[in-house]
Amino acid sequence: MSETPFYKNVQLWILPSLTLGLAPFNPPHIWGKIQWIAGGGAFSGDHPMGAMDWFDVVMHGTPWVMLFVALTFKAIDLVKK
């Protein structure tokens, strides 16, 4: 078993990022949610985001956040060496 903590394991987060993080694939679901939030329509407007939409952001975004965290820790470890 690897001694690398789960939050530092880049290989662990690549597969979920490319599968769950991008599903459905055409277009990636997370991309539409990011555009919705960035466009300002998520909080007001004709159709603001509901609880299910925010759950989708968390579900599809978590693998990407964890991959970024793992890559950051990997970069920090490389700089320390």
C-alpha positions as CSV (number, residue, x, y, z in Angstrom):
1,M,0.0,0.0,0.0
2,S,1.2,3.5,-0.8
3,E,2.3,5.7,2.0
4,T,1.0,8.8,0.1
5,P,-2.0,10.5,1.7
6,F,-5.2,10.5,-0.4
7,Y,-5.0,14.3,-0.8
8,K,-1.5,14.2,-2.2
9,N,-2.1,11.3,-4.6
10,V,-2.3,12.7,-8.1
11,Q,-2.9,9.4,-9.7
12,L,-6.0,8.8,-7.5
13,W,-7.6,12.1,-8.7
14,I,-6.9,11.9,-12.4
15,L,-9.5,9.2,-13.2
16,P,-12.4,10.8,-11.2
17,S,-11.6,14.2,-12.8
18,L,-11.7,12.7,-16.3
19,T,-14.9,10.7,-15.7
20,L,-17.1,12.1,-13.0
21,G,-15.6,15.6,-13.4
22,L,-16.4,15.8,-17.1
23,A,-19.6,13.7,-17.3
24,P,-21.7,14.0,-19.4
25,F,-19.0,14.5,-21.9
26,N,-20.6,16.6,-24.7
27,P,-20.5,19.3,-23.4
28,P,-19.0,18.7,-20.0
29,H,-21.6,19.3,-17.3
30,I,-19.3,21.2,-15.0
31,W,-18.4,23.7,-17.8
32,G,-22.1,24.6,-18.2
33,K,-22.4,25.1,-14.4
34,I,-19.2,27.3,-14.3
35,Q,-20.6,29.4,-17.1
36,W,-23.9,29.7,-15.3
37,I,-22.2,30.9,-12.1
38,A,-19.7,33.2,-13.8
39,G,-22.5,34.8,-15.9
40,G,-24.3,35.8,-12.7
41,G,-27.5,33.9,-13.5
42,A,-26.9,31.4,-10.7
43,F,-28.0,33.8,-8.0
44,S,-30.7,35.9,-9.8
45,G,-32.4,36.2,-13.1
46,D,-35.1,34.2,-14.7
47,H,-33.8,30.8,-13.7
48,P,-31.5,30.9,-10.6
49,M,-29.7,27.7,-9.6
50,G,-31.5,25.4,-7.3
51,A,-30.3,22.9,-4.7
52,M,-29.8,20.2,-7.3
53,D,-27.7,22.5,-9.5
54,W,-25.4,23.4,-6.5
55,F,-25.1,19.6,-5.7
56,D,-24.1,19.1,-9.3
57,V,-21.4,21.7,-9.0
58,V,-20.1,20.1,-5.8
59,M,-20.2,16.5,-7.3
60,H,-18.6,17.4,-10.6
61,G,-16.2,19.9,-9.2
62,T,-14.8,18.0,-6.2
63,P,-12.5,15.7,-8.3
64,W,-11.0,18.8,-10.1
65,V,-10.4,20.6,-6.8
66,M,-8.8,17.5,-5.2
67,L,-6.6,17.1,-8.4
68,F,-5.5,20.7,-8.0
69,V,-4.8,20.2,-4.3
70,A,-2.7,17.0,-5.1
71,L,-0.8,18.8,-7.8
72,T,-0.1,21.7,-5.5
73,F,1.3,19.4,-2.8
74,K,3.3,17.6,-5.4
75,A,4.8,20.9,-6.6
76,I,5.6,22.0,-3.0
77,D,7.3,18.6,-2.4
78,L,9.4,19.1,-5.6
79,V,10.4,22.6,-4.6
80,K,11.5,21.4,-1.1
81,K,13.8,18.8,-2.6
